[in-house]
Amino acid sequence: MIASLFKRGLITALAASALAGGPIAGQKPSTSAAAAANDMREPVTGMEFVKIPAGSFTMGCSDEDRLCDTDEQPAHKVRISKAFEIGKLEVAQNQWDALMTTNPVSKGPSLPVEQVSWDDVQAFLQKLNAQHSKYKYRLPTEAEWEYAARAGNSERYAGDIDSISWYRQNSGNQAHPGGEKRANAWGVYDMEGNVWEWVQDFYNEYYYAKSPGKDPSGPEIGQIVTVGEYTGPARVLRGGSWTGDVKVVRVSYRSWGSPSGKVLGFGFRCVREPIS
C-alpha cells in the first residue's frame, strides 16, 4: 500500500516512515537496540559476545574427511543443553592490556593477543571475574568451542576456507585484526585460523571413545606430556593459526600444549555465563 501511494505522490517520505513504523528524520532512534548491544559487551575490556543456542551436533571427524587424526575419532553425538555466550572475536591485545601489566607480543591493539599460556589466561579471567557479579567469564569447553565453530555445519570447514580463515597460505606470515574475514553462520569470527585458542579441557588422545553425550567437559586428568622442563597433563588448543596449514584449521582438529607454554600463535576467546 505504501509503495503505491508513493507512486501516486500522495504521501511524503516523512509520512511513509511514520506509517511503516520506522524512525522519522531528526527523531532519536529507539534505545532498545543500543541497550541490547551494550548488554552483549563486557564493559571493562570491550569484549563483545554472541549468544549460541542450545542444541546437538556431531563432534569430531567430519564425514569423508581423510585428514583426520586418531584423536578426532570416533565422531559422536553431543548435546549442549544450555545456551551460552561466546566471544565474537578472539581476545585482542588492547583487551588484554586493560587488565594485565605485561603483553608478550605487543604488535597492535586490534590484533589478537598471542604467546599467552593457559595459566596466563586463568590469571586474566581471575582479574576479570573480580570485577563482575552478573557474569562468570571462563574458557569454553572443547565441546562448546566446536559446537560454536561449526555453527550448524557438518563439513571439515565451517565455510569457504579462504573466506573465513587466516592460515599459512594466505596470512602473509602474521596474525590479523579480528573480524577481517567472514563470520560463521552464528556471527562468530576467526574460529578457524588466526591464532590457536585455549579451551578449558585437559587433553587425552582417546577421550572421544568415552566422552559423555551431554555437556562433556573433558577428561578428569590430562594425558601426561613432556615439553621442555614441564612434565604433566596437557590442555587442549583448537582452531589452528596463521602459522598452520589447511589440515590444522579444520574445525575438528585437536592440538595440545603444556599449561605454562607461551608459544607464538597461542591465544584465546572467552565464554560467559550468568551468575545465578
Disulfide bonds with the S-S distance in Angstrom:
Cys61-Cys68 2.11
